[in-house]
Amino acid sequence: MPIRVESVSAEKVYDGTPLTDHTILTDKYWGTGDDVSYVVTGTQTLVGSSDNAFEIVGDGVDFKRNYIIDKRVGTLTVKDNTTPGGGGDPTPGGGDPTPGGGDPTPGGDPTPGGTTPTPGGTTTIADGTTTIADGVTPLAATPGATGTAPDGAVLGASRNRDGAAVLGARRGRTEDTANRTARILIMIIAAGIAAILAATGKKSEEET
């Protein structure tokens, strides 16, 4: 009976240990009652290749009479583990792969929670807290110090338009003029009434 028996091929990168594979394949089963086993002797340790040699063993089996054996041998291959350029660090130049080494992020602290400088001398922290830098902090301008406050903005503030010193003070010029005019009108009316009364009294005397 024809039967094909073969050992498998295998390969690996050199690591100093032997390469072996004891797998044997056949294209059909051996005859009933025939107890067949295999002894694989193939091994490869150094860089290179060799046959994965094996022997067929059968206790009391007449292989020559009962079988036509097609024996095939696989190959064991060990490859060189060195890389172009002599091995070692695979990154160009070795060491730190980032250009210039050090912190690969431009501008300093790349992590959340760092501080961010803001215009005006303050520093804003990522959690929302604002810290005012050391230095003089300008206060709000007081009325009259840097300019005139809008009319009605502050009780007691200066008013430049009408000349009054303090909001709520009398507008002397306007009110004095009004009072003078009223007095003149009253005097004219009083003089007119007096003249009428005098004329009426004189006429009454002449009639009597």
DAJOTA-V438451 format. One record per residue. N is the residue number from 0. BURIAL is + if it has 9 or more other ideal C-beta (glycine too) atoms within 8 Angstrom, else -. Layout:
# DAJOTA-V438451
n:burial
N:BURIAL
N:BURIAL
This chain:
# DAJOTA-V438451
n:burial
0:-
1:-
2:+
3:+
4:+
5:+
6:+
7:+
8:+
9:+
10:+
11:+
12:-
13:+
14:-
15:-
16:-
17:-
18:+
19:+
20:+
21:-
22:-
23:+
24:-
25:+
26:-
27:-
28:-
29:+
30:-
31:-
32:-
33:+
34:-
35:+
36:-
37:+
38:-
39:+
40:-
41:+
42:+
43:+
44:-
45:-
46:-
47:-
48:-
49:+
50:-
51:+
52:+
53:+
54:-
55:+
56:-
57:+
58:-
59:-
60:+
61:-
62:+
63:-
64:-
65:+
66:+
67:-
68:+
69:-
70:-
71:-
72:+
73:+
74:+
75:+
76:+
77:+
78:+
79:-
80:-
81:-
82:-
83:-
84:-
85:-
86:-
87:-
88:-
89:-
90:-
91:-
92:-
93:-
94:-
95:-
96:-
97:-
98:-
99:-
100:-
101:-
102:-
103:-
104:-
105:-
106:-
107:-
108:-
109:-
110:-
111:-
112:-
113:+
114:-
115:-
116:-
117:-
118:-
119:-
120:-
121:+
122:+
123:+
124:+
125:+
126:-
127:-
128:-
129:-
130:-
131:-
132:-
133:-
134:-
135:-
136:-
137:-
138:-
139:-
140:-
141:-
142:+
143:-
144:-
145:-
146:-
147:+
148:+
149:-
150:-
151:-
152:-
153:-
154:-
155:-
156:+
157:+
158:+
159:-
160:-
161:-
162:-
163:+
164:-
165:+
166:+
167:-
168:-
169:-
170:+
171:-
172:-
173:-
174:+
175:-
176:-
177:-
178:-
179:-
180:-
181:-
182:-
183:-
184:-
185:-
186:-
187:-
188:-
189:-
190:-
191:-
192:-
193:-
194:-
195:-
196:-
197:-
198:-
199:-
200:-
201:-
202:-
203:-
204:-
205:-
206:-
207:-
